[in-house]
Amino acid sequence: MIEARHLRVLRAVARTGSLSAAARALGCTQPAVSQQMKVLEQAAGTALLVRAGRETRLTEAGEALVRHAAGILAGLAAAEEEVAAIAGLRAGRVRLVSFPSASSAIVPAAVAAMRAQYPGARVSLTEAQPPRSVEALREGECDIALAYRYPDAAGPVESDPEWGDLMVRPLLTERLVGLVPEGHRLARAAEAGEDAGLAELAGESWIAGCPRCRGHLVEVCERAGFTPRIDFATDDYPAVVGLVGAGLGVAVLPELAVESVRPRGVRTVGISPEVRREVAALTLPDLARVPAVAAMLDRLSDSARR
């Protein structure tokens, strides 16, 4: 294998005209230069130098290798500089995939902090609900996926079997709250800060969210003794709030989702038994060692704590 250090020695010999002069230029001994040239000739499979007395000339193969060495060493220097820039966060990129409420409540402050501290790093954002966001991470379409799970699953979020091959950074745990129209019979409980039993909403028309949230809603309601009648389903949180505000039904949303919209004609009410959702940032173990990705994970953690 031809190594870059051997090419540098060959170029020095070609430039100075002798092994001893090349050694002086490189700050090493003449035997060291001779040894490196022998190794290079073995790797090349042919003679590269012709020694005639005190003079050293390049063979045709040596001249060809010197011509290519300039481009090889220049490309290597550029690569080393680019890698150093990425490692030092003077460059690099982070591709985020997030679900909508985290996109509005967690991501903006995190990206702003990242840009302020590391202006050379580029951050991009696309939206997807889990499990699609997690699939995008595994398929190499992003570097960090923000996802959530409901803690009905056994064990801590870091050891969730669905995420077993990933590096998991827990961000926050949020309550799910009920949404009712302003004129609803439970609106007074909302104004008084009192919780309402989920079973009190058994006969209502329901507005449900994404497929995963919809499935969880059905499970929670069935544990409370009823099956919800879902008349409307939408992934769009403002649409959920708008439908509730128009008196078309009730809903249960995570707190982040409620914070991300301006609820009009709606009252939020705590529900019992309490239901929570855990939010985490996920990445691949190897990506977690990339400086820009590690820095972005820290910024997301800082933003979630605020």
Number of C-alpha atoms within 10 A of each C-alpha: 8 12 10 13 11 19 21 16 22 25 19 21 25 19 13 16 16 19 25 21 17 22 20 14 14 15 9 12 14 16 12 14 22 15 12 16 21 16 15 22 18 14 12 15 10 12 16 22 21 12 11 8 7 9 12 17 16 19 14 12 16 20 17 12 18 22 12 11 18 14 11 15 15 11 12 13 12 12 12 12 12 15 15 13 15 18 14 15 21 16 17 20 18 21 18 27 30 24 18 20 20 20 21 16 16 22 23 14 18 21 20 14 17 22 15 11 12 17 13 17 21 17 17 11 16 14 17 19 20 20 14 15 24 24 14 18 21 16 10 11 15 21 23 29 32 30 24 24 20 16 15 12 11 10 10 10 21 15 14 16 12 12 14 11 13 22 19 24 18 20 22 14 18 14 17 23 24 26 28 29 24 20 13 16 10 21 20 14 16 21 12 9 12 14 18 20 16 20 18 11 19 17 11 16 18 23 25 28 22 15 14 14 18 18 12 17 22 17 16 18 16 14 13 16 12 16 16 21 15 17 12 16 15 14 15 15 19 17 16 27 27 19 21 25 21 15 16 17 24 23 25 26 21 18 18 18 20 21 12 16 15 11 17 14 16 23 23 25 24 21 21 15 14 13 18 17 16 17 20 22 23 26 26 18 12 9 16 20 11 17 17 26 23 15 19 27 22 16 19 24 19 15 18 20 9 7
